[in-house]
């Protein structure tokens, strides 16, 4: 059967023609885009009829299952999965129910163009050989990462890193404060006088502050620790007791009146909150360790001294 690319796919195919070389960190199952095998539910048998065994669902196709041929050469479910992996997020532009047909169309076009290139002996050119070597190295790096590096990070190793983080955690003080920002000292003194006279801080903030975010929040800054605010503001804020309102404080932004609502000490984040971040960090660390090990094993020679120095500088900065 001869298959033509659906018209609805053609413009997208042109847009994504180079998409098969886009890398993605998500590894897909070799049969991730296999059609679902759906068995219609059988009607319930009459009470007097003998029970019959439910029909078994067809086995899911394997990566080697052939779904099309181009010039006698097969396209398999595994090829479909590799195409999905390389196109990555761009595939999300295609409705889910059309993704298998879209991917197959991409692969058919690729096979056709590859055959045309061979007919023109482009597979014998130096440019092709250089590109093929580059893509082989790229594929091998991806496989090594997936098989040797990513698998070295286990739930147990991530939990061990978290336990070390908790053990070494040193609590610090945080305060929950509000402020009213005005342009001049006289304005700040007038604000302080209104507050001393009993006007609610939140109301005065919404009326007088020139901090855009404070207009709607009543000057609320949330919780913050030391080092997060400009020095003059931070010094004054951390000296206040809960419920206390400051005298006018000048900073590079203007004049502040500050009120502290709460004080607390920081606590370690939960394992659930940090699990994803710790897992990513562990994988990056494992990758860096592997690169360092193998760069030492396989000699790297860069004749251009200036270029070598730049490469070394970037390597040092990444550690």
N, C-alpha and C positions, 0 to 999 in steps of 0.2 A: 504493500500500500504506500503510495506517495503522499507525504505530508508536507503541507506548506505552512509557513509561519502565519498565525492569525494576524489579521490586519491591525487589531487592537494592540498588538505587542510591538509592532514594527518601530514606532518612534521611540518607545522605551528601550528597545534593543539597541538602537543606534546610540542612545544616550549612555547606555551601560556597556558599550562594546568593549571598553577597556576594564570593565569592572571585575573580570575574572582574576585580575592581578592584585585586587585590593585585599589586604590581609585582615583577618578578624581573630580575636582571642577566643571566640566561642567554637568549641569542637562539636560538630553535629554527628548524629548517628549515621552510619552508611546507608540506612534505609529511612532516614528522617522524613523524606518526602514521598515514601511509598504510599499508594492509595490505600485507604482503610478498607479492610475486608468486612463488609457489613452483612450479617445474616439476618433476614427478616424474622421477627418473632412468630413462632408457630401458634396457631389458634389452640386454645386449651381443649384437650380431648374430652369427649363425653365421659361421664363418671363410669359407665360400664365398659368403656374401651380400655384395652390393656395399655399400660404406660410405654411410651417409646423413648429411646435415648435421644437427647437433643443432638442435632447434627453439629459436628466439630467445625469451628471456623477455619478457613484456609490458613495455612502457615504464612506468616509475613514473608515477603520476598527478601532474598539475601542481597548483599552488595554486588554479587556477580550476576544477578538476574538481568537479562538483556531486555531492554524496553524499546529499542529501535536500532536500526542499522543504517549506515550512510556509506554507500559504495561498498557494501558488504562488510563494513567494519562496525562492531557493536558499540552501542551506548548502554551503559549499565546503571542500575540503581546507585552504585557507588559513585559513578561519574556525576549523577544528579546531585548527590550529597556534596561532592567536592565543589561543584558549581555554586551551590547554595552557600557554602562556607566562604568562597572567595568573593561573591557578590555582597555578602554580609547584609548590613542594614538597608542597602539600596533595594533589596528584595522586598522590603516592607511596603514599597510603593505599589506593589502588585497585590490585588485582592487574594486572600488565602486560597480560595477555591480555584484560582487560576495559576498558582505558583508552580505546580508541577509542569503544566503545559508551557509556561514561560521559560522555566529552566531547560526543558527539553528543546525548546526553540533556540535558546542560546547555544546549547551544545551542538545542535544540528548545523547552525550557522558556522560555528567554530570548526567543526569537522569538514564542512564543505570548503571553507577558506583554506584550511590546512592542506587539503588535497590539492587545491589549486596552486598553493605555494610549492608543493612537492613537484607538481607537473612543470613548474617554472624553475626547478632546481634551486629554489631559495633555501632548501635545507642543506645545501652544500656550501653556502656562503659563510664567510668569517663572522658576519654580524649574527647570523642564526646560531652558530656554535657558541659565540660569546653569551647570547641571551639564554641559550639552553643551559649552559654551565651556571649562570647566575640563578636561574629558576630552580635548578637542581639543588644548589646550595641553600636557597631559600626554603625549599620544601624539606630538606634534611634538617635544617635548623628548627623548623616548626615541629617536626616529628621528635627530634631530640628533646625539645622543650616539653612536649606533651608526654613523652614516654619516660624521660629520666628526671626532669626538673619538677614539673607540676606534681607528679606522683610522689615526690619525696616529701611534700607538705601534707601531713595527715591531720585529722582532727585532734589527735593526741599531741602532736607537736605544736599546733596552734594554741591548744589549752595550756601547754607548758609555758609558752611565751606570755600568755595572759596571766598565769600565776606569778611569773617573775615580775610582771608589771605591777600587780597588786602588792607584792612583797616590798618593792622598791618605791611605792607611791608615797609621796610626802604631801600631806594636806596643806593647802594655802587658804588664806582668807579671801572671801568674796563679799561684796556688798551690793545690795539692790538699792539704787538711788534714782532720784528725779532731779531735774534742774530746770531753771528758767534762764534763758539767755537773752540779754539785751545789749544794746550798742554802747551805752555810756554808764559811768559810775552813778550819776544822779538817778538814772532810770532804775538801776539795781537797788539803790537805797530806797526809792519809792516802793519797789516791789517788796522789799524786806519789811517796810513799815506796814504795808497792807497785810502781809502774812502775820506779823506780830499783832495786828489788830483783829485777827481771827478769820481772815479770808482763807478758804480752802486752797491748798497748794495747787491741786489739779486745775481748779477754776482759773486761778491767776496765771498758771502756765499756759492754758489754752488761749487766754486773752492777750498775754504780753510777750511770750517767748518768740524769738525770731528763728528758732530752730524748727524747720519745717516738720520734722517728725514729731516734735513735742506738741504741736498744735492739736493733734488728734489723740495723743496718748497721755496728756496731762504732764508732759515732761519726763515720762518714764524712760529710763535708760536700761532697765533690766539689771541682771547680775553681771558684774565684771570684777576682774582681779587686777592686781598691780601690774603695771606695764601696758595696760590697754587704753589708758587715757593720757592726755597731755599732763606733764608733771605738776603744774600749778593746781589743776583740777583734782588730780589724784591725791595729792598731799592733803588738800582741804577735805576731800570726801572721806578719806580713811581716818581722819581725826574726829569725825562726828560720831555721836552716839545715835542709836536707833531713835528716830522721831525728831532728832535735832535738825534745825535749819541753820545754814551757814550765814556769815556776813558776806558781802559782795567779794567775789574772787575773780581776778582778771586773768585771762589767757589770750592766746593769739586770736581767738574767735570772738572775744568780747568780754562781757561781764556776766558772771554766773551767780545764781542763788541756788544752793544745793540742799537737798533733804535726803536723809538716809532712811529707807523703809525697813530694811532687814540686813542682818549679817549672818554669814554661815561659813563653814569650812568645806572645802571641796572634798569629794569622795570619789573613789575609783568608779569608772563606768562599769556597767555590768558586762559579763562575757557576751551576752546576746547583742548588746549595742556595739561591741568592738570586734566581734567575730569576723565580719567581712573585711574590715580594715586590716586586722592582724593577719588574716589569710593572704591578702594581697601583698602585704609587706614581707611575709615569709617567702612567697614565691619570688618577689623581686630580689630578696637577699640570696635565695638559692641560685637564681640566674646570675647575679653578680659574682657569686663564689665560683660558679662553673666557668664563667668567662675568664675570670682571673686565673683559675687553674689551667685552662687550656691555652690561654695566651702565653703562659710560662712554658707550656709543653711544646707548643708549635712556634718556632722562631718567627718574629715579625720584624721585617726590615723595611724602613722607609728612608730611601736615599736623600730626599730633600730634608735638610736639617730643620728648616723653619716649619715645614708641614709636620714633621715628626714631633716637634715641640708643642704645636697646637693640639695634635691628637693626644699627647700625653697630658696636657693641661686639661682637656675635656674629660679624659679618663679619671684624673685625680679629682676633678670637681664633682664627678658623679658618685664618688665613694663616700 
